[in-house]
Structures are given as C-alpha cells and as structure tokens.
Amino acid sequence: MPEKWVSILLLLHLCCFGCGSSGKILVWPLEFSHWINMRTILQELVQRGHDVTVLVPSHRLFIDTTDSSGLNYEIFPMLITKEQALSRMETFLNEMINPDDSVPRWKTMWKFHEMMVKFTFELRDLCRSVVSNQILMEKLRKAGYDVMFSDVAFPCGDLIAEMLKIPQIHSLRWSLGNAFEKYCGGLPSPPSYVPVPLGRLTDKMSFLERVKNMLLSLLFDFYFYSDGTVWEEFYSEVLGRPTTLCETMGKAEMWLIRTYWDFEFPRPYLPNFEFVGGLHCKPAKPLPKEMETFVQSSGDHGIVVFSLGSMVKNLTDEKSNLIAAALAQIPQKVLWRYKGKKPATLGPNTRTYDWIPQNDLLGHPKTKAFITHGGTNGIYEAIYHGIPMIGVPMFADQPDNIAHMKAKGAAVEVDFNAMTTEDMLNALKTVINNPSYKENAMRLSRIHHDQPVKPLDRAVFWIEFVMRHKGAKHLRPAAHDLTWYQYHSLDVIGFLLACVATVVFIVTKCCLFCCRKLGKTGKKQKRA
C-alpha cells in the first residue's frame, strides 16, 4: 500500500478515535481568580477534543464570552445589570479593604456577617435564574452532557447536576471552616492539627492555639448550618422533596482541590480528593520590549514585582503614598500593577501598569521578591518560579495563605490596615537580603516540580475518567451513607457502654445477693 494511503488511514483512525472519546462538559464557574484557574482546565479539555459549555449570567464581570478559546457560553438573563453587580462588588471590597477604624470590631464583624447573608440570598437568586428557566433547563437536558464541572465555593452547580442527572466534579480552594469538604465531602479534619481556614494557624499548634482552632471550627460550623438552611429550603423546593445541601453536594464523584503539598500542611485525605494546585503555572515567556528594557536597567539589584490581584483596582491616597515611599527607598526596580491615582511619593525606580504579565515577571532571572495580596493563583506562580514573598493580605483566604507561606519560611507578612512605610521597607529588606527566604522558596519550587504527573494533566485525567466510567463511585467513601452519630460511632459507643453498665449492674446485684445470703447464714449459725 502506498505510503500516502497509510498516512491517510492513520489520520482517519486518529480523528475517529478523537471523536469517539470526546465528551460534553457543562460548567458552573465563579468570577475573577476562580475563573482564571478553571479556564486553564477548560481550555485543555477543548484542546483534547471535548465540547465545553459554560453557564454565565448576563451581568458577568470578568468572564469574557467573546474569547477565541473554543469554549461555548450559555448566557442566562438576570434582573440586575452589570453596572449594579459591579457597584455591589466595589462596595463589598471597600468594606473589606478600608474598614472604618472608629467602628468597634464586633460591629465590623456583624456588618460583614450581614453582607454575607445578603450575598447568600443574591447567589440563591442567581441559581434560581437557571433552575427556574424551563426553556434553558430543557435545552441542557437535550444536550446530553456527560459531566457537570462546578466551582462549589458557592452552591448551585451541584443542584443543576442533580436535576440533569449527570455526574458532578467539584473545583474548590477552600470553604468557610472547611465545611463543604468536611461535611459534604467527608474529608477528615481533626481540629487538633488541621487548622481552620481564616485562623492563620499551622499544623503545629500550642494548647491555646488548639483552643482557638476548636472555637473557630464550632463558630464556622454554626455559620455553615445557619447559612445552609437557606440553600436546603431552596434545594428542597426545586427538587420537590426534602433534602440537604450536603446530600446534593456530597454526590460529587471527585473534588479537585486547588492546592498541593508544597502549600498544604500534611493532613488526611480521601481517594476522591485530588490536590491540583498550580495547574495554571507555566514557564515564563519573554517580556514586552519596553518592560524588558526597564527590567534590565536594574543591574545586579534586580526587580520587585507588586500586584494586589484582579479584584483590587486602587487604594486610598494615604495607603498608596506610604507604599510608594517604601518602594522608593530600595535599590531594586519595581513593577507595580496599579490603576489608581499616581502616588505623590512614587520614586523613579517604580513604574505602575494597568496590567503586568505576572507569571513572566516572576519567572524572570532578575526578580528578587514578589509583593502579593496572598491570592492562591499568585502564590502558586511564586512557588513555581521560586520567588520569596511579602504578603499584604486583605480578606477571604489571603491571610491564611500568607500564614502558610510564613510557616514554610518563604514569606514575610505586613498588616495592610496598620502598616507604615517602615514596615513595608523592613519587610522588603528582610526578604531580599536574607538568603533563607530565597532558599525556602526554591525548596517549595522543587517540591512542586517533582511530581509524577503535572497538576493540569491530573485534573483533566479525572474529569475524563468520570466521563469514561459514568462516575467514580468506587472512590466515594461509605461515610456519605452514615448518619452523624454513626459516623462518630456514637451508637456503637452507647451500645458498649450499655453492655458494660448491664454487666456491672448484674455483677453488683449478684454480689449484693450473695452478701445478703451469707449474712443470713451467719446469723442462723450464731443463733444455733
């Protein structure tokens, strides 16, 4: 057979194989850094021939539905506009970043609680816009999706999967108090050495720290059950039967956790939990010409990369000026992602940009340190390239993320609300001039790179695995089928205690009976 025909047959075989092995994936995403991480997985799935459809609301803030990535977007209508959603987001961020120092802390915490409750109801309305849209749901049913891939930091994807009767896979960095992982996923989380997110604790806790961890765990459990009531009532209403949030969410075949053991402290985990942190990281590409020229002008001193993430656009004048004053006093050149008003104290060594190629800058050989708000994506890019950090956490998981990096010796933390110019300057000098921070960052980088399978390939493998096998029930622990008292063996303990009590009671009665008999016999003998 001529060679060209052999080549054609091989090509046809590969094409048919690709068509036969492709699947249809429905996606429930979240915005901002969550989307950046999830989009990496989805683009890889598209490259492998899968049909990927992303559910997005009409008021989306960050997700670009006009991109050329090959993703399909199913846009569902919402009652609020993009401008209203953006205004609410900016209000929330302002409350988190610039709290009123004159207000007592308990009032600030209560206000945060009220905002989160309001946020929960808004998310429920977002979910209702999908599940009550009969035309959309019928369209999704007819499409015949093989799997639902959802970010479960906020619920709904699991409910849609339940209604469509398709397997579900969860993507998650963390939930408040580890509640979703612990109660819905069945992940063991002993508070004696597994720190609760937001507690800024490590796995090596003193007695008082373990007390704090336990109290936080109980507090977040209470919050989870009170917040979960809203979702459980909604889920029961939609499904037409009594159910719980964890009953639905717990049906997930796999949980893809966006961290790895270079970041996490050692802890127990389950076979249907896979840690895929840093899957979005990649080797650095060349910088734009103007930026490369500025970087090269730093000489032997090198550069500092500064970014507060995709959500924080600007700071107060006071805050930006004190930061700029600190940056002006170091010999390194600084590239700062910042959209606000130019600080009056900005030094000639610092340039601000609306956007920076963060991964490429962190991978540049002249980079000495990374000033970060502590987002998981940025931290993993620093780990990937072995760059020590100055953490300036503000809200959510950021303080906890920086606490992890501090414990591993790769970061110094600066209090965003109380910092001075001297604090920022001292932190920069410490991280840049103390070689231990660079050594520890490189150690974490070596751990991250020394994996048998790349995180992205691992994530994609499990999604394809679930599609191939119509689920992964063999990996799901039996804990999901137990009640809370069965899970903790309280029924067994109660039974054993009852048995011991019964034996003790019988033995005691027998002894008393024998003693009385002996007493009566002794009296008779004395009388005789």
C-alpha positions in Angstrom: 0.0 0.0 0.0 1.4 3.5 -0.9 2.7 5.5 2.0 0.3 8.3 1.4 -2.7 5.9 1.9 -1.2 4.6 5.1 -0.9 8.2 6.3 -4.5 8.9 5.4 -5.8 5.8 7.1 -3.8 6.6 10.3 -5.2 10.2 10.2 -8.7 8.9 9.8 -8.2 6.5 12.7 -6.9 9.2 15.0 -9.8 11.5 14.0 -12.4 8.8 14.7 -10.8 7.9 17.9 -10.8 11.6 19.0 -14.5 11.9 18.1 -15.3 8.7 19.9 -13.5 9.7 23.1 -14.7 13.3 23.3 -17.3 14.3 25.8 -19.7 17.1 26.6 -19.0 19.1 29.8 -21.3 21.6 31.4 -19.5 24.2 33.7 -20.7 26.3 36.6 -17.9 28.8 37.2 -17.2 31.7 39.5 -15.6 35.1 38.6 -12.1 36.6 39.0 -9.3 34.3 40.2 -11.6 31.3 40.4 -12.3 31.7 36.7 -8.6 32.1 35.8 -7.9 28.7 37.4 -10.9 26.9 36.0 -10.4 28.4 32.5 -7.0 26.7 32.3 -8.6 23.3 32.7 -11.4 24.0 30.3 -9.0 25.2 27.6 -7.0 22.0 27.9 -10.2 19.9 27.7 -11.1 21.8 24.4 -7.6 21.0 23.1 -8.3 17.3 23.7 -11.5 17.5 21.6 -14.2 17.9 24.3 -17.3 20.1 23.9 -17.3 22.5 26.8 -20.3 24.8 27.7 -20.0 27.4 30.4 -23.1 28.8 32.1 -22.7 32.6 32.7 -25.1 35.3 33.9 -25.9 38.3 31.7 -24.3 40.6 34.3 -20.9 38.8 34.3 -18.0 40.9 35.5 -14.8 39.1 34.5 -15.6 36.2 32.1 -15.1 37.2 28.5 -17.6 35.4 26.4 -16.1 36.7 23.2 -12.7 35.0 23.6 -11.3 32.6 21.0 -10.6 29.7 23.3 -13.1 27.4 21.7 -15.4 27.4 24.8 -19.2 27.7 24.3 -21.1 30.1 26.5 -24.7 29.7 27.6 -25.8 33.2 28.8 -28.8 33.3 31.1 -30.7 36.5 31.9 -30.6 38.2 35.3 -32.7 41.0 36.7 -29.7 43.1 37.8 -27.4 44.9 35.3 -23.6 44.5 35.1 -23.3 48.1 36.5 -25.3 47.2 39.6 -23.3 44.0 40.1 -20.1 45.9 39.8 -21.3 48.6 42.2 -22.1 45.9 44.8 -18.8 44.2 44.4 -16.9 47.5 44.8 -18.9 48.3 48.0 -18.0 44.9 49.4 -14.3 45.3 48.5 -14.2 48.7 50.0 -15.7 47.4 53.3 -13.0 44.7 53.4 -10.0 46.8 52.3 -10.7 50.1 54.1 -12.7 49.3 57.3 -13.7 52.2 59.5 -11.3 52.2 62.4 -13.6 54.3 64.6 -16.2 51.5 64.5 -15.8 48.7 67.2 -14.5 45.5 65.8 -17.6 43.5 66.8 -19.8 45.9 64.8 -17.5 45.5 61.8 -17.8 41.7 62.1 -21.5 41.9 62.4 -21.7 44.1 59.3 -19.6 41.6 57.4 -22.0 38.8 58.6 -25.0 40.9 57.3 -23.2 41.4 54.0 -22.5 37.7 53.6 -26.2 36.8 54.4 -27.3 39.3 51.7 -24.7 37.8 49.4 -26.1 34.3 50.0 -29.6 35.4 49.0 -28.2 37.1 45.9 -26.4 33.8 44.9 -29.7 31.9 45.6 -31.5 34.3 43.2 -28.7 33.7 40.6 -29.2 30.0 40.9 -33.0 30.4 40.7 -32.5 32.2 37.4 -31.1 29.0 35.9 -33.1 26.2 37.5 -36.5 28.0 37.1 -35.8 28.8 33.4 -37.6 25.9 31.9 -36.5 26.6 28.4 -32.9 26.7 29.4 -33.1 23.5 31.5 -34.8 21.6 28.7 -32.1 22.7 26.3 -29.4 21.5 28.8 -31.3 18.1 29.2 -31.5 17.6 25.4 -27.8 18.5 25.0 -26.9 15.2 26.8 -24.0 16.4 28.9 -21.6 13.8 30.4 -20.5 15.6 33.5 -21.0 18.9 35.4 -17.8 20.6 36.4 -18.5 23.3 39.0 -16.8 25.7 41.4 -18.6 25.0 44.7 -17.2 27.9 46.7 -20.9 28.9 46.2 -23.5 26.2 45.6 -25.8 25.7 42.6 -23.7 23.6 40.1 -24.5 20.5 42.2 -28.2 21.3 42.1 -28.1 21.6 38.3 -26.2 18.3 38.0 -28.9 16.6 40.2 -31.7 18.0 38.0 -29.9 16.9 34.8 -29.0 13.5 36.4 -25.3 13.7 35.4 -22.1 13.1 37.4 -20.6 16.1 39.1 -17.0 17.1 39.8 -16.2 20.0 42.1 -13.4 22.5 42.0 -12.5 24.2 45.3 -9.8 26.1 47.1 -11.5 26.3 50.5 -14.8 26.8 52.2 -15.6 28.6 55.4 -14.3 26.4 58.2 -13.7 23.5 55.7 -17.4 22.9 56.0 -18.1 21.7 52.4 -15.0 19.5 52.4 -15.7 18.1 55.9 -19.4 17.7 55.9 -20.3 17.4 52.2 -17.2 15.7 51.0 -16.5 13.6 54.1 -12.9 14.8 54.4 -11.5 14.1 57.9 -10.5 17.4 59.6 -9.2 16.8 63.1 -9.1 20.2 64.8 -6.1 19.1 66.8 -3.7 19.5 63.9 -5.8 20.6 60.8 -6.0 24.4 61.0 -9.3 26.0 60.2 -9.1 28.5 57.2 -9.1 32.1 58.3 -7.5 31.2 61.6 -3.9 32.0 60.4 -2.7 28.8 62.2 -0.3 26.0 61.3 -0.5 22.3 61.9 1.8 22.6 64.9 -0.4 24.4 67.4 0.1 25.2 71.1 -2.6 24.4 73.6 -4.1 27.9 73.3 -3.9 27.8 69.5 -5.8 24.4 69.6 -8.4 26.1 71.8 -8.7 28.9 69.2 -8.9 26.4 66.3 -11.7 24.4 68.1 -13.7 27.6 68.8 -13.3 28.7 65.2 -14.4 25.3 64.0 -17.5 25.4 66.1 -18.2 29.0 65.1 -17.9 28.2 61.4 -20.0 25.0 61.8 -22.8 27.1 63.3 -22.5 29.6 60.4 -22.5 26.7 57.9 -25.7 25.3 59.3 -27.4 28.6 59.5 -26.3 29.6 56.0 -27.1 26.1 54.7 -30.7 26.4 55.8 -31.3 28.9 53.1 -29.9 26.6 50.5 -31.6 23.5 51.9 -35.0 25.1 51.7 -34.3 26.2 48.2 -33.0 22.8 47.1 -36.0 21.1 48.6 -38.3 23.5 46.9 -36.7 23.0 43.5 -36.3 19.2 43.7 -39.8 18.7 45.2 -38.5 16.5 48.1 -36.8 17.2 51.4 -33.0 17.3 51.0 -29.9 18.9 52.4 -27.1 20.9 50.9 -24.6 18.2 51.7 -26.8 15.4 50.4 -26.7 17.0 46.9 -23.2 18.4 47.0 -21.9 15.1 48.5 -22.8 13.2 45.4 -19.7 14.6 43.7 -17.5 11.9 42.0 -14.3 13.9 42.5 -13.1 17.0 44.4 -10.3 18.9 42.7 -8.6 21.0 45.4 -6.6 23.9 44.1 -3.6 23.4 46.4 -0.8 20.8 46.8 1.6 19.6 49.5 4.1 22.4 48.7 1.4 24.7 50.2 -0.7 22.5 52.4 0.2 21.1 55.8 0.1 17.2 55.9 -3.4 16.0 56.6 -5.7 13.0 55.9 -7.5 13.0 52.6 -9.7 10.6 50.6 -9.3 8.8 47.2 -11.9 11.1 45.6 -10.0 14.2 46.6 -7.2 15.3 44.3 -4.8 18.2 45.0 -4.0 20.0 41.8 -2.6 23.3 43.0 -0.6 25.4 40.5 -2.2 23.8 37.4 -2.3 27.2 35.7 1.5 27.9 36.1 3.8 27.7 33.1 7.3 28.7 32.1 8.0 32.4 31.6 7.7 33.9 28.2 9.8 36.9 27.0 8.6 40.3 28.3 7.4 43.2 26.1 10.3 45.2 24.8 9.7 48.3 26.9 9.3 46.3 30.1 12.4 44.2 29.4 14.4 47.3 29.0 13.2 48.6 32.3 14.0 45.3 34.0 17.5 45.1 32.5 18.2 48.6 33.8 18.0 47.3 37.3 21.5 45.8 37.0 22.6 43.4 39.8 20.0 44.7 42.2 17.2 43.1 40.2 13.4 43.8 40.4 10.4 43.5 42.7 7.0 42.5 41.3 4.0 44.1 43.0 0.3 43.1 42.4 -2.8 43.0 44.6 -4.7 40.8 42.2 -7.5 41.2 39.7 -10.1 42.5 42.2 -8.3 45.4 43.9 -8.0 48.2 41.3 -6.8 51.1 43.6 -6.1 52.1 47.2 -6.6 55.2 49.3 -4.2 58.1 48.7 -2.7 57.6 52.2 -2.1 53.9 51.6 -0.7 54.2 48.1 1.7 57.0 49.2 3.1 55.1 52.2 3.7 52.0 50.0 5.3 54.1 47.2 7.5 55.8 49.8 8.8 52.5 50.9 9.4 51.2 47.4 11.3 54.4 46.6 13.9 53.6 49.2 15.1 50.2 47.8 17.8 49.8 45.1 15.7 47.4 43.1 13.4 48.5 40.2 9.7 47.9 41.0 6.9 46.9 38.6 3.6 47.7 40.3 0.2 46.7 38.9 -1.9 49.7 39.9 -4.8 51.6 38.3 -5.3 54.3 40.9 -4.1 57.9 41.1 -0.3 58.2 40.8 1.1 58.4 44.3 3.0 61.7 45.1 5.8 59.7 46.8 6.4 57.4 43.7 10.1 57.0 43.2 12.0 56.9 39.9 12.7 53.2 40.5 9.0 52.4 40.4 6.7 52.1 37.4 2.9 51.5 37.6 1.0 49.5 35.0 -2.7 48.8 34.4 -1.7 45.2 33.8 1.5 43.2 34.1 2.5 39.7 32.7 2.8 38.5 36.3 3.9 34.9 35.6 6.5 36.0 33.1 7.9 38.6 35.5 8.1 36.1 38.4 9.9 33.7 36.1 12.5 36.4 35.1 16.0 35.8 36.4 16.2 39.3 37.8 13.2 39.0 40.1 14.1 39.2 43.8 10.8 39.4 45.5 7.0 39.4 45.0 4.7 41.7 46.9 1.3 40.0 46.9 -2.1 40.2 48.5 -2.0 36.4 49.0 -4.3 35.1 46.3 -3.8 31.4 45.7 -3.0 31.9 41.9 -0.3 34.4 42.6 1.3 32.4 45.4 1.5 29.4 43.2 3.2 31.3 40.4 5.7 32.5 43.0 6.2 28.9 44.2 6.5 27.6 40.6 9.4 30.1 39.9 10.9 30.0 43.4 10.3 33.7 44.4 10.0 34.7 48.1 7.1 36.9 49.0 6.0 39.9 51.1 2.4 39.2 51.9 -0.1 42.1 52.3 -3.4 40.1 52.8 -6.7 41.9 53.0 -9.7 39.5 53.1 -11.0 36.0 52.4 -8.4 33.2 52.3 -5.5 35.7 51.8 -4.3 35.9 55.5 -4.5 32.2 55.8 -2.5 31.7 52.5 0.3 34.0 53.7 0.3 32.2 57.1 1.1 29.0 55.2 4.0 30.7 53.3 5.3 32.2 56.5 5.3 28.8 58.2 7.3 27.4 55.3 9.8 30.3 55.6 9.1 31.8 52.1 7.3 35.0 53.1 7.0 37.9 55.5 3.7 39.4 56.3 2.8 43.1 56.6 -0.5 44.2 58.2 -2.4 46.0 55.4 -4.5 48.1 57.8 -1.8 49.1 60.3 1.3 49.1 58.2 3.7 52.1 58.0 6.3 52.9 55.4 9.0 51.5 57.7 7.0 48.2 58.0 6.9 47.7 54.2 10.6 48.8 53.8 11.8 46.4 56.6 9.8 43.5 55.1 11.3 44.2 51.6 14.9 44.3 53.0 14.3 41.1 55.0 13.1 39.1 52.1 15.6 40.4 49.6 18.7 40.4 51.8 18.1 37.3 53.9 19.1 34.3 51.7 16.9 31.8 53.8 13.7 33.2 52.1 15.0 32.5 48.6 16.3 29.1 49.7 12.9 28.1 51.2 11.1 29.4 48.1 13.3 27.3 45.9 12.7 24.3 48.1 9.0 24.7 47.6 9.5 25.1 43.9 11.5 21.8 43.7 8.7 20.0 45.6 6.1 21.5 43.2 8.0 20.4 40.1 8.9 17.0 41.4 5.5 15.3 40.7 5.0 12.2 38.6 2.1 13.9 36.7 1.6 17.6 36.1 -1.3 19.1 38.1 -3.2 20.1 34.9 -2.9 16.7 33.4 -4.1 15.2 36.7 -7.1 17.4 36.8 -8.0 16.7 33.2 -7.4 12.9 33.7 -10.0 12.7 36.5 -12.6 14.7 34.5 -12.1 12.3 31.6 -12.1 9.3 33.9 -15.5 10.2 35.3 -16.9 10.7 31.8 -15.5 7.3 30.6 -16.9 5.4 33.6 -20.1 7.4 34.1 -18.9 8.3 37.6 -16.4 7.2 40.2 -18.5 5.6 42.9 -15.7 3.2 43.8 -13.7 6.1 45.2 -16.6 7.6 47.2 -16.3 6.7 51.0 -19.1 5.0 52.8 -19.2 7.9 55.2 -21.8 9.5 53.0 -24.2 6.8 53.8 -23.9 7.2 57.6 -25.7 9.5 59.9 -23.7 11.9 62.0 -23.9 9.6 65.1 -23.0 6.5 63.1 -20.0 8.4 61.5 -18.7 9.2 65.0 -19.6 5.7 66.3 -21.8 7.2 69.0 -24.4 4.4 68.6 -21.6 1.8 69.0 -20.1 3.6 72.0 -23.6 3.9 73.5 -24.2 0.2 73.0 -20.9 -0.8 74.5 -21.5 1.5 77.5 -24.9 0.0 77.9 -23.4 -3.5 77.8 -20.7 -2.5 80.4 -23.4 -0.9 82.6 -25.6 -4.0 82.3 -22.7 -6.3 83.3 -21.7 -4.0 86.2 -25.3 -3.9 87.3 -25.7 -7.7 87.2 -22.4 -8.3 88.9 -23.3 -5.7 91.6 -26.7 -7.3 92.1 -25.2 -10.8 92.4 -22.6 -9.6 94.9 -25.3 -7.9 97.0 -27.4 -11.0 96.8 -24.5 -13.2 97.9 -23.7 -10.8 100.7 -27.2 -10.9 102.0 -27.3 -14.7 101.8 -24.0 -15.0 103.6 -25.3 -12.5 106.2 -28.5 -14.5 106.9 -26.5 -17.8 107.0 -24.1 -16.3 109.5 -26.9 -15.1 111.8 -28.5 -18.5 111.8 -25.3 -20.2 112.8 -24.8 -17.7 115.7 -28.3 -18.4 117.0 -27.7 -22.1 116.8 
